[in-house]
Amino acid sequence: MSVFGIGLSYAVATLVAMFSGMPIAFALGAVAVVFMAIYMPTASLDTVTQNVYEEMASITLLSIPLFILKGAAIGRSRAGQDLYSALHAWLHRVPGGLGVANVFACALFAAMAGSSPATCSAIGSAGIPEMRKRGYSGGFAAGIIAAGGTLGILLPPSITMILFAIAAEKSLGRLFLAGIGPGLLLVLLFGGYAVIRFRHEYANAKLAYEKAGTWSPILAKDDYTLAQRFSVLPRVIPFVLLLTGVMVALYGGFATPSETAGLGGILALVLIALIYSVWRPTDLAPIMKATLRESTMLMLIIGMSLLYSYVMSYLHISQSAAESIVAMHLPRWGLLAAILLMVVVLGFFLPPVSIILMTAPIILPPLRAANFDIIWFGVVMTIVMEMGLIHPPVGLNIFVIRNVAPDIPLSEVIWGTLPFVLLMMGAVLLLCFVPQISTVLPDLVMGPDLSR
């Protein structure tokens, strides 16, 4: 069979396994092993476990469960809710300040946890009920939390970016720094939309009140004294200092990513023990259980995805696909558009971790040949994958929101997220025209990237 035929059957088999309901890790592993048995030497089956182990035996990958531990420690305590409450107290005078507070809370929590579902769950459990209690529509409340949660894979320490750095063989510190500018851009776009949407909902509520006397809580005005605003800071400041310290240790070259992750995890446990008295075995059990569950799931997906990619490479599927893309002689930006469109389509079915590990061997060689900055592309690709987290059919964050607020209809959640998908598209276009939004900070801190 030709390489094209093998590649086509490989893709069809993968889709069949995915849609059978089999967990992603086992679906990828099963397809890889079956094609190894059919098309590769029999002895290769004896090396499956060795290949998976060698691919996962990376010191950089060690940082993933440690960052997950840090996020679980903060998310499973009251730290996330206190962070949200503090931001709301300080931003309540801004029109739509509650929505803006949720965006900033998601951004800060994402920078501490490195996980989109954890961010959605931690901030959504406090933010959505508060927004609805104050008259915000269910779709708006759900959409802003779901979209804010996507920042978990863009703002450092992003688990998705760790995997991209490994796949692209690029500096993780430089990639983390490159995500900060676009992350702040999305925070501003989301916050701006929150203000505009609030004004619209406020105007409608005011009109309904004037015409029919129908009162909406959105018309009420919150007020906090200066003393009340300062009173919420003591519990939040230690975690902000933790975030700052971890970033300084990583970008200052004082520690490796794995050492930084370990330090962050230990300090997060110490802080929740001191501030929230979470130190008993019964208190720590849910944190450890959540860390173990998410880490095991991610590491299984990573291991099987790498085995899947290894089989693709051995059978020359990825090389042929890359050569085919190059042979199309697309213009430089046409090539980028085609690749990003492929990522969007994959985002309908797959989580970001699988997309990166499955597509990196195919898309990176043509992009290098076209002289694209791979660090910049990693940020753009991450934003495109963020879109996949909030649009159906997979839309992981949508289903996290459904668990947090089951009374909000799924259709409302989806419509609530669509404006944020459009904002992300706008951010991608802006990064294409002004790549310095992403590249200036790593160049300033770490010097120019000579490998571009």
C-alpha positions, 0 to 999 in steps of 0.5 A: 500500500502507498504511503497515502493509502496508509496515511488515509487508513491511519486517519480513518482508524483514528477517527473511528477509535475516537468516536467509539467513545474510547478514552483518547489515550487508549484510542491513540495507543490502540491505533498505533499498536495495530499499525505497528503490528501490520506495517512494522517489523514484529520486533517493534511490538516488543519495544512499545513500553520502552518507546513510551517510557523513553518519550515520557522520561523528560525532565521538562515533563516532570513540571506538569504534575507539579504545576497541577499540584500547585493549581489543585492546592489553590483551586481546592481551597478558598484561595480562588474565591478569595481572589475573585472577591478581592478583585470584585471589591476593587473593580465594582465601580467600573461598568460591568466591574463584576464581569471585568473582575471575573476576567482578571480573576481567571487570568490570575488563577490561570497564571497560578494553575496552568490549567483551563478546566481548573480555572473555569471550575475554581472561578466559575463556582464563585463568579457565575452565581454572583453574576446571576444574583446581580442580574447578569444573563446566564449566557453572559456569565457562563461565556465570560468564565468559559472564555476566561478559563481558556487563558489557562493554556496561554498564560504561564505556567501553561501545560500546553506550552510545555508540550509545545516547547518539547515538540518544537525543541524550543526554550520553554522560558522564551515561550512562556514569556511570548505568551504574556503579551497576547494573554494580556491582550485577550484580558483587555479584549474580554474586559472591554467586551464585558463593559460593552455587554454590561451596558447593553444588559443594563440599558435593557433592564432600565428600559423594562423598569421604566416601562413596566416597573420590572426590577432587575438586580443589575440596576443595583449599585454595589459599594465598598468602603476603602476599609472593606477593600483593604480587608480582602487583601491579606489572604490574596497577596501571599498567592500573588507573591507566590506567582511573582516569585515563581516567575522570577525564579523561572525567568531569572534563570535561578531554577529550571522549569521542573524546579520552579514547578516543585517550588511552586507546588510546595509553597502553595501547600504551605500557604493554604496550610497557614492561611486556610488551615488545610493541612490535615490528611482529610483536607489534603486528600482531595488535592492529592486525588485531583492532582493524581487523576489529572496528571495520570490522564495527561501523562497517558495522553502524552505517552500514547500521543508520542507513540502515535507520532512515532508510528506516523514518522516511521511509516513516513506519514508525517513526512509525506504530509509535510512534503505535500503541504510544501509541494502545494507551493502556497504563499507564506501566509496561505500556508499559515492559514491552511495549518491554522484551519487544520488546527481549528478543525482538529479542535472540534474533536481533540483537546490541545494536548493531543493536537500538539503532539499529533500535528507537530511532526507535520506542521513544524518543518513547513513552517520552518522552511517558510521562515516563520518564528516557531515561538510566535507560531506556538502562541498563535496556535495556542490561541487557536486551540483556546477557541476549541475549548469554547466551541462545540462539539468538544468544547471542554470548558463548556462542559465544565461550566455545565457542571458548575451551573447546570441550570443554564441551558447548553444553548445559552452557554454556547451563544455566550461563548461565541463573541469570545471566539470572535475576539480570539480570531481578532487577536490572531489577526492582530498578532499576524500584523503585529508579531512584536506583541508576542516577541518583544518581551522574550527578546527583551528578557532573554535576548534575540532568538538566533535560531529563528 
